[in-house]
């Protein structure tokens, strides 16, 4: 960051993230530098039109030449330990996975995992994602990555991290979770996470796809209502929000009854679920939100399980939950339920750089305008995560987190695929470089060529 008073981004079209706001043409964004524990960071000072704004003499002028500016994107559901590349880990035996976990706890294993996590975080940032809620990574390694970013050890997105999740014996995600089999064990696990400094609590209320061994396992209720209630009560006492992986109607209902703040993935919703979403007295805000993660089942169902390097059973389970998840998303829209945006980046073929496709899926499936889904992925997500006073919109007093684009995203969401510039806490990434996964891009090109023949 250059030693000046701030930046003046001029000659741009601005969507500030607020759904009812008009787009600002011939806009200017003034970013003022402040000091925070010996580190410079940028705060938005003013957002207006170029004709109505005086630029301070000590501000560096950056002429955006009619580019489009939106708030930094927020991925409300991702995992930093995976990048979406097809791997055969999901088909390995439990004995083999435990050996890998032993290595992961050693010094070299930790370094390798944290290197991958940093790489994924940087790739997401270069794709315009300035905030990630990381919902479950092993051994609290995600906390160390978050803290290095906050201490300016490297430039990365804002991270809200869950550390280890909570699951039952034999439950989904046991590789990266506390094993809890009673309400008091759930409380103890939450207390350990709080002690370690997590930002959010992740519960795994039902079975999932990527480690399933039987057809129908994804969505099967696992944590009990009593265990969920105990975990939520303990988390809320510490002021933390609770996210619950739930892929069945029953799993959603039991999670909401326990007081979770967000349902991850989702499924079809009955009347009781809808009522609980909108009026949930055990949640922190009195209501709960849905984070659909449509990218995960859509991608798994689109490709062959051999290309994905998952088992046939896992792909069949994804097929079973896909339509249920889509139905739940549509019902949530119809009934005014709070909705956020997360891609579940790390699932096979769901990368950290293609978050824009989740917005595109939501727009097309939910019949939402690009402006509506951009609002959900920025200020809407910020409100759900409790960081709306810090980020999520381009407004005075907030962190300077925004994305500069070559084309108008309110007309075409695909322009999000390659930002012209990314700004995170006032730090400039002038030429964002996205490192794409070669095998995924090769398979996609092959399919595209076949479709065009």
N, C-alpha and C positions, 0 to 999 in steps of 0.2 A: 504494500500500500504506500503510495507516495506521501511525502510529508507536506501536506497542505491541510487547509481547514475542512475540506470535503470535496464532493463531486457535484457537478450540475449536469444531469442527463437531459439533453434538450432535443427538440424536434422529433417527438415520438407520440404514438397513439397509445393511450393507457386504459386498460381495464383494471380497476382497483380491487376487484374481488368481491365487491358488494353487489348483490344481485340487482337491486333496484337503482343502482347508480348508472348514469350515462357514461359512455366512453368519452374520454378527454382527447381531443385532437390538438395538434400543435402543443403537446404537453411538455412539462418540465418536472423533473424530480430532483429536489435538493437533498443531498445526503451529508449530514454533519458527522465528523469524526469525534468520538469520545474515547476516553481511556477507561479500561476495565481490567484491574489487576495487571497493569503494565502492558496491556494489549489494546491496540486500536480496534474499534468496531464502529460500524456505521449505523446511524439512526436517521430515519426519514424526517426531514425538517419541514418540507413543504411539497405539495403536489398541486400543480395549477397549470395554466397556459403560459406559454413563453412571453406573451405580451403583458401579462399581469404580474410578472415576477422579477425582482431584482436579484442578480447573481452576486454574491459577495466576492470581493477582489481575490481572496485567497482560496477560491474554489477552482478545481480543475474542471474545465468544460469538456464533456464527452458528447459529441454530436452523433445521435443515433440515426440521423438521415431517414426519417419516416419509418423506422422500425416499430414493432408492436411490443408493448411491455405488459406483463401480467405478474401477479404475485408468484413467489416461489411455490412450486407444487409440494404437497404434503402426501406422502405415502403412509397411510395409517395402518398398514399391515404388511410387514416384510420380515425377512430373516437375513442376517448378514453373513451367516456361515455358508450359504449356498448362492450360486449365481445363475441357476436355471439350466446349466449344462447337463445333458443326459449322463447319468452315472448308474452303476449297478448296485449302489449301496442298499436300495430299497428291497433287493432280493437276497441280500446276505443273511446268513443264519445269525441267531442271537449270540452264539459263541464268538463268531467272527466280529460282530459289532462291538462286543465287550472288549475284544483285543484292541480294536481301533480306538475305543474310548480310553483304554489304558495308555496308549501312545499319546492321545490328545492331552492327557494330564501331565505328561513329561514336558520338559523345557522346550525341546525341539517341536513337539506337537503344538504346544501353545503358540510358539512363534509362527508356525505355518498357518494356524487357524486365524490368528490375529492379522497376519499379512493378507489373507483372503478377505477378511472382514473389512479391512481398510481399503482394499482394492474395490470391493463392491460398493462401499460408501462413496468413494471418489467417483466411480462410474455413474452412480445414481445422481450425484451432484452435477456432473457434466451433462446429464440428461435433463437438468432443470428441477430436480427434486432437492429442495433446500431443507426439508425436515422429513425424518423417517421415524416411525414408531416400530422398533424392532421387538417382535413379540416371541422371544424365546431363542436363546443361544446358550451354548454349553459353558458351565463353570464360571459364569459371570464375566466372561471375556469381553462381552459387549460393553460392560461398564467401563472397562479400561480403555476401549477404543473411544467411547464417548468422552471420557475425561481428557484424553490426549487432544481431541479436537477442541474441547473447551479451554485447554491450556495453550492452544495455538501451536501444538507440536506439528500438526499438519492441517491443511484446509479441508474440511469435510462438512457434511450437512449437520444440522441440529439433530441430535439423537435423543429419543425417549426410549429407554430400554427396560425390558422386563426381566433380564437375567434368566433364571431357571423357572420353567412353568410348573404347574401342579397337575399331576395325573395319578391314576390308581395303579396298583400292581398289574402289570401286563397291559397298561393303557396306551393310548395313542401318544406318541411323542416322548416315551419314557427315556429315550436317549438323552434328552436335554432338560429333564424335569426332576423335581422332587417327587418321590413316591409317597402318596398320602392315602391312608385307608381308614381314616376316622376324622371327625370334625376337629379334634385336638391336634392331630397330625397336620391338618390343613392350616390351623392357626399357627403352629410352630413353623411351618414352611414359609408362610407369609412374613412372620417375624424375622426369619433369617434373611429373606429378601430385603425387607425394610432395613435391617442392620447393614446389609451390603450396599444400600443406596440406590435401589431400583427406582424407576419413575412410574411404573405401572405393574400391576399383577396380572399374569396370564394363567387362566384356568383352562384345562382341557376336559370339557364336560362330556364329550362323546368320542366315539371312535373316529378315525380319519382314513383317508385314502392311501397315503404314501407308505404306510407301514402295515396295511391291512393284509391279513392272511386268509380270510374267508369272505365270500360274497355276502354282503349285508352288514359287514362289520363297521363300515363308515356310517356314522350317525347313531350307532347303538349307544344308549345312555351309559355313562361310566361313573363319573362323580355323582354322589347322591345330593339331594336338595340340602340335607343337613351339612354335608361337607362344603358345598358351595356357599351356603349361608354363613358358616363359620369363617371361611376365607374372606368373603366380602365384608363382613363385620370388622374383621381384623384390619383389612386393607383400608377401609373407610375411616377407621379410628386413626389411622396414620395419614389420612388425607389423600390416599392414592385411589385411582380409578381401576376398575377390574374389567378385563376383556376375557370373554369365554369363547373358545372354539366349540361350536355347536352346529351339527349338520343333520338334525332331524327336528321335527315339530316338538316331540317330547323333550329332547335335549334343550331346545330353546326355551320352552315353557319352564322347565326345572331351573335353568340358569337365571331366568328373569325372576322367578319366585325367590331365588336366593339373593337377588339384589345386584346382579352384574350391571355394569354401565354400558358395555358394548357387546353385541353378539357378532362373532366373526364367522364369515362364510354364509351361514343361514340355511333355511329350508322353507317349505311351505308353512304358512301361518294360519292358525285357526283364530276364532274370535277372541279366545282368552289370551293368546299371544299378543294380538293387536292391542288389546286393552292394557296388558302389562307393559308393553313398549311405551305407550303414551302416558301411563300413570303407574310408576314403579316406586312406591314409597321407600323401598330398601336401597335404591340406588342413590348416588351422591346428589344428582340433580333433580330427582323426582321422576325422571323418565330415562329410557334407555335408547341406544342407537344401534343401527344395523350397518355392518361393514361387509358388503356382499362378496368381494373377491371373485368376480366372475371369470377372470383370466385363467384361474387354476383349472376348473373342470372343463372349460371350453377348449383350452389347449390340450389337455390330456385326452379329451375325446376326439380331437381333430386328427391327431397323429397315431400311427401304429405303435403298439406297446413295445415292439422291438426297436423302433426308432427312439422311443422315449427311454428305453432300457429300464422299464418297470415290468411287473408281472401282469399277466392277463387278468388275474383277479383284481389287481389294483385298478386297472383301466375299467373293468366292469363296474367296480364300485363308484368310480368317477361318473360313469354313465348313469348310474342309478340316482346319484344326488344332483346331477347337473340341472335337470328340469325342475326339481324341487327348489333348488336355490334360485333359479330364475323366477319361478312362481312367487317365491317369498319376496324377492326384490320388487316385483310388480305390485304385489299387495301392499308392501310397505309404502310405495309411492302413492297408491290409490288412497291410503288411509292416513296420510300425513305423518308417517313415522320419520323420525330423524335418521338421515342416511349419510354415511361417510364413504370414503373411497380408499380402498387398499387392494393391492394386486396379489398378495401372498408371494412376492418375489422370493425365489429359491426353489419353488416347485418346478419340476422339469418343463422346460420351454417357456417359463415365466422369468424373464431376466429383470435386472435392476434398471436397465435402460429403456425398456418398452412399457413403462408405466402409462404412457399416453394411450395405449391400446385398451387399458381398463376403462378410461374415460370414454373411448370410442364405443366399447361394448355397452356401457351404461347408457350412452346417448341413443344408440340404435335400439336396444332392447327396451329401454324405459321411455322411448319417445321424448327425450330431453334435448333441449337445444345445447349447443356447445357452451354458451354462456352459463347455463344452469349447471352443467357438470364441472365447468371450471370453478364456479363458486363452491360446489361441494368439495372439490379437491384442494381448495385454498382456505377461505375463511370458514366454510362449513366444517372442514376437518379440524381446523384450529379450535373452533368452539367445542367440538366433541372431545378433543384431547386436553382442553383446558389451557390453551396457550394463545387465545385470541387477543390478549392484551400485548403479546410480544410479536406475533407474526400472523400471517394468513391474509393480509390485505396491505395495499399500498396507501398508508395513511400516516400523517405526522405522528411522531412519537414511537413508531414501531421499528423493529429491526429492518435494515435495508436488505430484504430478501426478495429478489424478483428475477424474472427471466425475460430476456430480449429475444424476439423472434423476427424472422424475415418476412413472414406473411401473417395475415389476420387469423388468429386461432378461433375467433368467433364465427368464422366462415368455414374453416377447415382445421379440424383437430390434428391432422397428420403433420402440420407444421411444427408441432411440439416434438417431433422425432429428432430434430437437430437444432438446438438453440443456437442463436448467433452469439449470445453472451449470457453468463449467469452471474448474479451478484448474491453473495451470502454474507450477512452481517457487515455489509459494506465492502467486502473483499471482491475484487473483480477476477472472473475467469473469462478472459477476453476471447479466447478461441477454444471453446469446449471440445474435448476429444473423447468420444465414446468408443470404448474398446468392446467391440461386438464379439460374440462367441461364434467361432468359425463354423463349427459343425451344425449349429442351429441355422445360421444364415445360409449355409450350403443346402440344407434340406429344404428350406423355404424357397430358395431360388429354383431348385429342381422342381418343386411343386408348381411354382409360378410358370416355369417354362412348359411344363406338361399341360397346364390349363390353357396356355396360349397357342399350343400346337393345333 
